[in-house]
Amino acid sequence: MTKRNAATALVIVAGLLQPGWDLSRAADSEAGIQVTTSPGVSVPNLAELKRKIEDTLRQPVGTRIYVREGDKWVEIPPQLPKDVSAVVRSFNEKEGKAYVHLVFPKYRMPVAQFWRFNGKSWSGDIDPGMIIR
């Protein structure tokens, strides 16, 4: 292992040891976040939206996570932050736009995402010309 690879592995492992990351969840393929809707809100294909939200919360594509087991480095699958949930607050059927509120108990700051449904699948792409202040 080169010095650069060793340093990268140490950074990743150190990040996993931070509170809020539960290594035991990596082995559970069914583990995921809870996604609900506000009363009266209905969204198409909620299961796909849930999967895509979970995908955005995992480490970036191509990231590999390793833990030390005895004298070997073992790769573990990407995992989700602990105790995160999402609530779909509204869905505009005409625009196919959903407003999703993410709840991270570890942080006291709301996180909002906008998702678009094109009639077939969900996309979290940012709208062209969208300005965040």
Phi, psi and omega per residue, in radians:
M1 nan 2.272 3.140
T2 -1.321 2.885 3.120
K3 -1.060 -0.678 -3.136
R4 -1.130 -0.784 3.130
N5 -1.126 -0.698 3.137
A6 -1.123 -0.719 3.122
A7 -1.127 -0.727 3.115
T8 -1.091 -0.774 3.140
A9 -1.082 -0.701 3.138
L10 -1.152 -0.696 3.112
V11 -1.110 -0.769 -3.133
I12 -1.130 -0.813 -3.137
V13 -1.102 -0.745 3.110
A14 -1.050 -0.689 3.100
G15 -1.113 -0.629 -3.141
L16 -1.234 -0.422 -3.123
L17 -1.435 -0.100 3.104
Q18 -1.199 2.585 3.093
P19 -1.005 2.512 3.113
G20 1.813 -0.243 3.093
W21 -1.896 2.120 -3.064
D22 -1.924 1.854 -3.086
L23 -1.115 -0.482 -3.120
S24 -1.166 -0.394 -3.140
R25 -1.271 -0.361 -3.097
A26 -1.091 -0.555 -3.103
A27 -1.382 -0.285 -3.095
D28 -1.665 1.791 -3.089
S29 -1.195 -0.294 -3.136
E30 -1.548 -0.189 -3.125
A31 -1.088 2.452 3.135
G32 -2.949 -3.116 3.122
I33 -1.568 2.782 3.072
Q34 -1.574 2.207 3.096
V35 -2.080 2.139 3.130
T36 -2.205 3.033 3.075
T37 -2.108 2.635 3.030
S38 -1.133 2.695 3.114
P39 -0.940 2.312 3.109
G40 1.487 -0.092 -3.132
V41 -1.692 2.278 3.112
S42 -2.197 2.313 3.131
V43 -2.221 2.530 3.096
P44 -1.313 2.570 3.025
N45 0.845 1.011 -3.120
L46 -1.072 -0.595 3.141
A47 -1.082 -0.714 3.117
E48 -1.196 -0.708 3.105
L49 -1.049 -0.763 3.104
K50 -1.016 -0.816 -3.125
R51 -1.080 -0.741 -3.112
K52 -1.213 -0.654 3.067
I53 -1.093 -0.777 3.107
E54 -1.046 -0.715 3.131
D55 -1.064 -0.642 -3.134
T56 -1.249 -0.407 -3.113
L57 -1.513 -0.238 3.100
R58 -1.399 2.972 3.117
Q59 -1.050 2.768 -3.133
P60 -0.985 2.628 3.136
V61 -0.952 2.369 3.115
G62 1.630 -0.191 3.115
T63 -1.255 2.349 3.060
R64 -2.001 2.363 -3.107
I65 -2.011 2.291 -3.121
Y66 -2.169 2.526 2.999
V67 -2.196 2.724 -3.118
R68 -1.583 2.149 3.047
E69 -2.133 1.823 -3.065
G70 1.167 -2.100 -3.125
D71 -1.847 0.278 -3.104
K72 -2.169 2.610 2.961
W73 -1.554 2.245 -3.119
V74 -2.113 2.261 3.129
E75 -1.342 2.385 3.063
I76 -2.076 2.701 -3.133
P77 -1.222 2.726 3.074
P78 -1.014 2.601 -3.096
Q79 -2.322 2.911 -3.109
L80 -1.706 2.658 3.013
P81 -1.053 2.612 -3.074
K82 -1.306 2.456 3.003
D83 1.121 0.468 3.086
V84 -1.497 2.473 3.046
S85 -2.395 2.868 -3.132
A86 -2.376 2.500 3.091
V87 -2.215 2.166 3.041
V88 -1.408 1.906 -3.058
R89 -1.410 -0.588 3.124
S90 -2.739 2.752 3.069
F91 -2.499 2.088 3.092
N92 -1.655 1.825 -3.062
E93 -1.103 -0.660 -3.122
K94 -1.092 -0.784 3.135
E95 -1.535 -0.256 -3.082
G96 1.204 0.521 -3.017
K97 -1.954 2.224 3.106
A98 -1.994 2.426 3.045
Y99 -1.782 2.089 -3.078
V100 -2.030 2.240 3.102
H101 -1.787 2.069 3.096
L102 -1.653 2.389 -3.135
V103 -2.009 2.036 3.069
F104 -1.947 1.751 -3.100
P105 -0.981 -0.487 -3.124
K106 -1.158 -0.502 -3.089
Y107 -2.028 2.570 3.124
R108 -1.803 0.901 -3.121
M109 -2.463 2.208 3.129
P110 -1.236 2.559 3.066
V111 -2.162 2.247 -3.141
A112 -2.078 2.494 3.049
Q113 -2.283 2.573 3.006
F114 -1.934 2.310 3.133
W115 -2.151 2.549 3.123
R116 -2.027 2.418 3.066
F117 -1.990 2.104 -3.076
N118 -1.661 0.250 -3.103
G119 1.716 -0.277 3.126
K120 -2.184 -0.790 -3.071
S121 -2.562 2.889 -3.135
W122 -1.639 2.549 3.093
S123 -2.397 2.393 3.102
G124 -1.777 0.289 -3.138
D125 -1.077 2.517 3.132
I126 -1.320 2.422 3.128
D127 -1.123 2.402 3.051
P128 -1.065 2.389 3.123
G129 1.396 0.053 3.138
M130 -1.245 2.274 -3.126
I131 -1.990 2.270 3.112
I132 -1.920 2.248 -3.139
R133 -1.988 nan nan
